[in-house]
Every structure is written in structure tokens, then in C-alpha cells.
Amino acid sequence: MKEKTEAQKRAQRKYMESIATIQVRTTEDRRERIKAHAESRGESVNAFINRAIDETMEREGRDG
């Protein structure tokens, strides 16, 4: 794997400064089910969780 260029490193740092982290605790079994579901839809776990949150908030009449 090629090492990142300085420009790539700067871009990643800038991107990460705009991102917040939320930790979710679950069982190993549930984590595997979530991962399998996300993969079956062609999504990462992160993308699936964010989509699920967005859809729930929209359905419940909240816009974040």
C-alpha cells in the first residue's frame, strides 16, 4: 500500500475536524446482523446507521 502524500494527509485531517464520533454499544451478535444488513444493501455500517437515523428523524417529524 502506498504511503499517503502530504496533501492527502492534510485533506484527511481537515475532513476529520468536521466529523463527530458517536459510540454505540451492542452485542456481538447484533453487530454482525447490522453489518450483514448494511453489506446486503451495499452500504458501510456507518452509512447504514446514519441513514437509519435520518429516516427515523424524518418519519418522526424532526429535521435534526
C-alpha positions as CSV (number, residue, x, y, z in Angstrom):
1,M,0.0,0.0,0.0
2,K,1.4,3.4,-1.0
3,E,2.0,5.9,1.7
4,K,-0.3,9.0,1.6
5,T,1.1,12.2,0.2
6,E,1.3,15.3,2.5
7,A,-1.7,16.8,0.6
8,Q,-3.7,13.6,1.2
9,K,-2.8,13.8,4.9
10,R,-3.8,17.4,5.1
11,A,-7.1,16.7,3.4
12,Q,-7.9,13.9,5.7
13,R,-7.1,16.0,8.8
14,K,-9.3,18.8,7.5
15,Y,-12.2,16.3,6.9
16,M,-11.8,14.6,10.3
17,E,-12.0,18.0,12.0
18,S,-15.6,18.3,10.7
19,I,-16.7,14.9,11.9
20,A,-18.1,14.0,15.3
21,T,-18.0,10.5,16.7
22,I,-20.9,8.7,18.5
23,Q,-20.2,5.4,20.2
24,V,-22.9,2.7,20.0
25,R,-22.8,-0.3,22.3
26,T,-24.4,-3.6,21.2
27,T,-23.9,-7.3,21.4
28,E,-21.5,-9.1,19.1
29,D,-24.5,-10.9,17.5
30,R,-26.4,-7.7,16.8
31,R,-23.2,-6.1,15.4
32,E,-22.8,-8.9,13.0
33,R,-26.5,-8.7,12.0
34,I,-26.2,-4.9,11.4
35,K,-23.0,-5.5,9.4
36,A,-24.6,-8.2,7.2
37,H,-27.7,-6.0,6.6
38,A,-25.6,-3.0,5.6
39,E,-23.5,-5.1,3.3
40,S,-26.6,-6.6,1.7
41,R,-27.6,-3.1,0.7
42,G,-24.1,-2.2,-0.5
43,E,-23.6,0.2,2.5
44,S,-21.0,0.5,5.2
45,V,-22.2,0.1,8.7
46,N,-21.6,3.8,9.3
47,A,-23.7,4.8,6.2
48,F,-26.5,2.4,7.2
49,I,-26.6,3.8,10.8
50,N,-26.7,7.4,9.5
51,R,-29.4,6.6,7.0
52,A,-31.5,4.8,9.7
53,I,-31.2,7.8,12.0
54,D,-32.1,10.3,9.2
55,E,-35.1,8.2,8.1
56,T,-36.3,7.9,11.7
57,M,-36.0,11.6,12.4
58,E,-37.8,12.4,9.2
59,R,-40.6,10.0,9.9
60,E,-41.0,11.4,13.4
61,G,-41.1,14.9,12.1
62,R,-37.7,16.1,13.3
63,D,-35.1,17.6,11.0
64,G,-32.1,17.4,13.2
